[in-house]
């Protein structure tokens, strides 16, 4: 505790005066520490790190700052080594991570200002936790051992965190390199976690080189060692990628021609009252044009294309119209829609389920995808399993059901139920072959393990339906589309990605995009996807690397517990 100023140490004349002096002193001390940090420049290196890491993530497609991530942690780690206490250490790390979050995902507030601001602070906190573990290992052992542990600690925590219901796993470090398909083909072995580990290891080695330079002050030596480091870290990845890009991947003899429909409807308007007919007629008109231009095997609509409960009896007329259009096109349709499940056994309902007083049953609404086959009355339905925290479902409702009232809705329906089953959607092609795909919805495309599980269960290609119109003309939609490229490389499956306002495109098995529809444009695009077969090492051994990193992290913690702190 800092000492009080002399004036505050004098005996107080009464109790009120004495009690008022303490908070004033604490506030003054906090301001003094902040002013001292700005005067001495302690904030500059953490600010630099946060900005470098934040802008390393994809923004607009003509901006490529991915290499900033390779050295983005160096200024922060350099500053952290100088911190005299855990409080100063944590404050520095948190400030840097907060800048990272602001630079990379500021656009979240365009959909919900309150939810976005809360996310900034929460995500910054979660990003600091690997540094807390790093600090523990450092203070119990030494600096070099702690740096050796950092790539393992970081990768293991990213994996653990992504699996939490409260996680916003958007900022997985490996996602920052999504556009560099010519460098990251090795993720068919290790998943996106391989990139996260590689980036953090590169940062650690770069910091060690700079620390050696400070000791010897030999610039030529620093340059030559930096060149050696870059070569040692980049060449294996480049060679592997070159081999992968020049080789022929296993392909089935069948193919699938897909038409992506991008209706370009403002999502805030779509969920308004009396908009159902306008929305459906617009989709029908674009699809009619697409079907006149080329025969396809599958039509793809965006997330929640149908903004009402079309399978409910009171919407039979609208359902019959849709089924008639699918029969007219004679082509399967995969579309997003909200689905209702009623529980005849109330004990089977999910936490947060609502009660329908007319039927006397509890029910859940699900953000869903539906595959309609021509001349078949029953659709195939998949319920979204990975939901955006608070915006789509309050985390941990199963354990804390009283939290159901704090959902942050954007528009349309909030408080979705959580899907329980990985379900493939099967359809016949125009050539009589049978293919299976997944009906991944929006946020689910950032989960490598989930997508790999679909492929392990037999998905021939990937589909993602989404609605990124909430984020205007920010780079959020481009960022989201970029991350989908990683899933294609990890699983060696092609993808059709359909977005309401963009970015809609096809992605091949190497992560290369084509047939893209520009954002905020009403259009359709058609392409033939090659159908992959076989399983990558990553699909066969899902998340093996982060599991190994968790084991190694446990070993470092064991050493920290057993070993006395040594000199830094």
N, C-alpha and C positions, 0 to 999 in steps of 0.2 A: 504494500500500500504506500502511495506517495505521501510525503510529509505535507502537512497543512501549512499554508502561509502564516507568517508570524502574527498577522492580524487575527487569524482564525484560532490561534493557540491561546489567546487571552481568555481568562475566565468569563463566561457569559453572564449577563445580568439576569437573564431569565431563561427558562427551558425552551421557549419558542425561538429565541435568537440562536441558541446553541444548536438546535436541531436543523435550522435552516442553513447553517454554515457548511454542513457535510455535503449535501448534493451540489451546492455551488462549487465547492472545491473539486468534486469528482468530475463535474462538467468541464471545469477549467482545465483539469488535468488531461481529459480526453482531447480537448481542443488543442492543448499544447503539444500532445503527442502527434496529432494529425498535422499541425503546422510544422513541427520538427521534421516529419516524414517528407513533406513537400519541400522544405528548405534544403534538406540534405539530398533530395533526389531519390529517396528509397523507393518511391512509387514508379520510377521511370522504367526500370527493368521488368517488373511484373506487368506493367501496362504494355510494354513492348511484346512480351510473351503472349499475353492474352490476345492482343490484336493480331499477331502473326498466326497463332493457332486458329483464331476465329475466322480469319479471311482465307485460311488454307482450305476450309470446307467449300464445296461447290457454291458458286453464286450464279451469275449469268454465264451462259456457255462460252462467251468470248473472253472471259477472264479466267486465267489459270495461274493460281498462286499455291498450288499443292506443295511444292518444295519447301514452303515456309514451315510446314509442320515438321520437317526433318530436323530443324534446329530451333523450333519455336519454344521448346522447354528450356533451352540453354540459359537465356537471361534470367528466367525465374529461378532455376536451380542455383545459379551463381549467387543470386541475392539471398536465397534461403539459407545458404551456408553461413551467411553473415548474421543471421538473426540470433539475438541473445537469449530468447525464451520461446516457449511453445506458443504463447499468446501472440508474439510478434510473427512467428513462423506461420501460424494459422491465418492471421490477418493478411499476410502477404500472399499466401496461396489462394485464399478466398477471393481477394481483390483481382488477382490474375484470372481466375476461373470465371469470375463474374464478367470481366471484359470479353473473354472467349464466348460466353453465352450471348452477350449483347451483340457482338459482331456477327455471329453465325445464325442466330434464330430470333432476332428482334421482331421479325414479321409475325410471330405468333400472336402478338397483341392486336393485329389487324382483325382477328376474328373475335377475340374477347380480351378486352383491356385488363380486367381484373385477373383473369386466369393467366394471361401472359406475364404480368408482373410477378405473380406468385410463382410461376414456373421459373422465372429468371433466378430468383433467390434460392428456390429449392434445388434446381439443377446445379447451381454453383456449389451448394453444400455437398451434393453427392459427388461432384468431381474432385472435391478436396479430400475425400476419405482415403484414397490411395496415398496421398501425401502425409496424412496422419500416421498410417502404417509405416511409411518410409521414415518419418521422424522417430518413431519408436525404435526401429532397427538401427538407425543412425546413432541415437543417444545411448543405446545399450551396447553397440559394437563400435563401428567406425564408419567414416564417410564412404570409403571405397566399397565396403561390404554392402552398405545401404544402396549405393548406386547400382551395384550388381543385382540387387533384389528388385529395383524399381520396375524394370520391364515385366517381370513376373507378377508383381503386386498389381500393376496397372491393368494388365490383361485379365488376370483372374477376377479383379473387381468389376471390370466392364461386363464380363460374362455373368457374374452373380447379379449385378444390378439390372441387367436387361431382363432377367427372369422375374423380377419383382413386379407386382401389380402396380406399384406406385412409380415405376421407372418411366422416364422419357428418354428412351435409348437412342434418340436421334443423333446424339453427339458421340457415338462410338468412334474412337480416334481413327480407325481404319476407313470409316466412311469418307474421310477427307480426300482420299485418293481415288474416288469412284471413276473419274474420267480417264485415269491413266491405264487404260486396258493393255497398252503395250508394255507395262511394267509389272502388273499385278496378277498375271495369269496363275501364279502359284497358289492363289487362294482356293483352287480346286483341291488342294491338299489340306490347307489349314483353315479355310474360311476367312472372313474379314478379320478374325483375331490375329492371323498371321501378319497382317498389315499393322495392326495396333502394336504388336510386339516389336516388329521391325522398326517402326518409327521411334518408339521409346528407346530402343537399344541404340539407334543412330544418335539420338539426342545425348544419351549418356556418354557415348564414346566421343562425341564432338566436345562435350564439356570437359572431359578428361584431357583432350588435346589442348584446349584453351588453358586449362590449369597448368599444364606442362609448359606452355608458352610463357605464362606469367613468371614461372620460375627461371627460365633461361633467356627469355626475350630474344629468341632467334626466329625472325619472321620467315626466313627461307625454310627453316625446319618445320614450322607450323604449316606452311603451304604444301610442302611435300608430304607431310603426314596426313593432311586433310585430303589430298589427292588419293593417297593410299587407302584411307578410310572409305572415301566415296567409291573407289573401284571395288574394294572388298565387299561393300554392302550392295552396290548396284549391279555389278556384273552378273552374279548368280541369278538375280531376279530377271535381268534382261535376257540372259541366255535361255532360261526356262521359258520365258514368255515368247521368245523368238521361235523356239522349238514347238511350243503349243500352237502358235498362230500359223505355222507353216505345215502342221500335220493335219491329217484328215481324221476328224472325230467319228466314232461309230454312229451311223445313221440308219434308221429304219427305212424300208422301201416305200413307206406311206408318207404323205404330207398333209398339211392342213392349210387351207386358204381362209384367212380371217378378215372380216370387215369391221373396223373400229369406227364407231359413231360418236363424234364429239358434238353435242348439241349446243354448247356455249350458253347455258342458262344461269343467270345470277342465282346462286344458292339461297340468298336471303329472300329472293322473290319466289323461288320454286316451292318453298314450304308454306307460302301464304294461302289463305282460303280461296277456294274456287279456281285454283291453278291447275287442277288435275288434267282437265281436257286439253288445255294449252300445252302442257308438258308432253303428254302422250302423242298428240297430233304432230308436234315438232319432231319427235323421234321417228314417227312413222314416215313423215315426208322425207327426211334425210335417208332413212333406210330404203325407201322406194327408189331413190336416185342411185344409191349404192348397188342395189340388186339389179338395176337395169344396166349398169356398167360392166358387171362381172359376176359370174357364178362363184359363190363361196361356200365353205363348209360350216362356218360359224359366224354369227353376228354378235358383236360385243357392245353392250351398253355400259354407262358409268355406274358408280356407286349411287345407291338410292335414286336411280332413275325414276322409279315409280314412287311418288311421295305420298302414298296412302296404302292402306291394308287391302291390296287387290284380291287376296285369297279369302277375305271374309264374305259371307253370304250376301250382305247388303251391297257388295260391289260386283255382283255376278255379271251385270251388263258390261262393265269395263273389262272384266276378266275375259268374257266371251269375245269382245272386240280384239283384245291382244292375241288370244289363241287363234282367232280367224286370220289375223295378219301373219302370224308365224306359219300357218298352213298355206296361205297365199304365197309367201316367200319360199316355202318348202325348204327351210333352212333352220337349224337349231339356233336359239337365241339365249345368250347368257346375259342376265341383267341384274342390277342391284335393286333391292326393295326391302321394306320393313315386313317382318313376319311376326305373327302372333302365335304363341303356344299357351294353351290353357291346361291347367293341371286338375284333372279329375280327382287326383289324390293330393290334397293340399300339402302333405308332408314332403312331396317331391319338388316343391317350388323353390326357386332360387331366392336368396336374400335380396330384398328390394322389389320383389314381385308385387304387382298391384292387384286390387280386388275389383272385380266387375259385379256390381250389385244386380245387374239384370240377369246374368247367368248364374250368379252365386259361386263363381269360380275365381281362383287366383290366375293371373296370366303374366307373361313376360313378352316384351317386344324385343326382337332381335334385328340387328343390322345384318342383312343377309344377301347372298347371291343365289340366283335361281336359274336353272337350265331348263328351257322349255323345248321339247322335241315335237316336231310337227305331227299332228294327229294322235298325240298322247295327252290324256287329260291330266295326269299327275306330273308335276315338275319335280326335278331333283333340287334339293335345297341344302345350302351350307350356311351355318350361322357363324358370324365373325367371332374368333376366339381371343384375339389380342385387341383390347379396347384402350382408347386414349384415356389416361387417368383423369378423372373428374369431368372431362368434356363428354365422354361416352358412358363412363361408369365410375362410381366412387370406389377407390381401392379398398380391398379387405372387407367388403360388405358381408361376406360369409361369417366373419368373426366379429364385426362391429356394425350390425344392421342399422343401428340408430343414426349412422352417418349418411343414410340414403337421401336426406333432405338437402345436402350441400353440393349436389351436382351442379356444375357450371354449364348450362345449356348454351348453345350458339344459335341454332335455329332448328326447326323440325322437332324430332323426338330425341330426348336425352334419356339417361339412365337405362341404357340397353341391357338386356340379358347377355350373359357370356356363353358363347358356344362351347360345347364340350367334346365334339368329335371331329377328327380329321376325316373329311369326306371328299372323295374324288367324284367328278362329274363326267359321265361317259356319254358319248354321242356318236352316231354313224356319220361318215363322210359321204360326199356325193359319189364316191367310187365304191362304196359298200364296206369300207374298212371301219373299224371301231377304234376310237381314240379316247384317252382320258386326260382331263386337265384339272386344275384346281381353281377355285373361285375366290382367290385371295382378295381381301378388301383393304385398300388404303394403307393404313398404319402397319398392317401385318407384313408388308414387304420389307420392313427393316429388321425382321427376325430371321437370321440365317438358319437357325436350327429348325424352325417351323417349316420353312420352305423346303429344306433338305428332307424333312420327314415326308412331305407330300411326294417328293420324287422317289424316295425309298419305297413308298407304297404304290408306285406305278404311274405317276404323272408323266405323260409324254411331252408336254410343254406347259408353260406357266401362263396364267392370265392374272392380271391385277386390274381391278376396277377401283376408281378413286374419285374424289371430288375435292380439288384443291382451290376452288374458286373463292374460299373464305379469305385468301391471302392476297387478293388483288394482283397487282403487277410487280410484287416483290419477287425475290429470287427463291422463295420458299417452294413453289411448284417445280422449278428446275432442280432444286436440291433433292426433293423427293424422287423425281424421275431418275436422277443420277444414281441414287442408292440402289435402285432396282437392277442396275447393270451388274452389281456385285453378286446378286442372287443367280443370275444367268451363268456367270463364270464359275461360281462355287458348285453348281449342280450340272453344268453343261447342258442346260435346257434353254431353248428359245422362249421368248416372252412376247405376248401382246398386252400392251398397257393402255387402258382406256380411261381418260379423265374427262370430267364434265366440261371444264373450260381449258383443259390442257395441263400438263404436257402429255399428249397421246402419241404413242410411237410403238415400233417393233424393235426388239433387241435380240441379236443373235447370241450364240453360245459362247462367244468371246467377249461379250459386253459391248458390242458396237451397235449403235442405234441407227435406224433407217425408217423411212416412211413417216416422218414426224409431222404432226399437225401443229402449226404455231398456236400459242396460247390465245385465248379469247377470240377464237375464230370458229364459226359453225362450218363443219366439214366432215368428210369421212376419208379413211385411208384403207387400202387393201393390200395385202401381201401374203405370200406363201411362206410358211414356217417349215424349216427342216425339223424332223422329229428325231430327237436323240434317243439313244438307248445305252444301257450300261449305267454303272454308278461310279462317280468320282471317289477318290479316297476320302474326301470330306463327307460325302453322303454315306459312305459305309461306316465312317467313324466320326459321327457328328460331334463337334466341339471337343475333339481330343486335345488340341493345344491348350485351350484355357483350363481344362481339367488338369493337365500336366502342370500348368503355371500355378494352379491352386496348390498342388502338392509341393512344388518347389517353394512357394511362399510360406507354406507351413514349416518347411525345413528352416527357412530364414528366421521365422518367428521362434522356433525352437532354439536356434543358436542365440538369438537375442535374449531369451529368457535365461539360458544357461551361462552365457559368456558375460564377463564383466565389461563395462564400458572401457574402451581403450582410447588412446589419444587420437585426435583427428589429424 
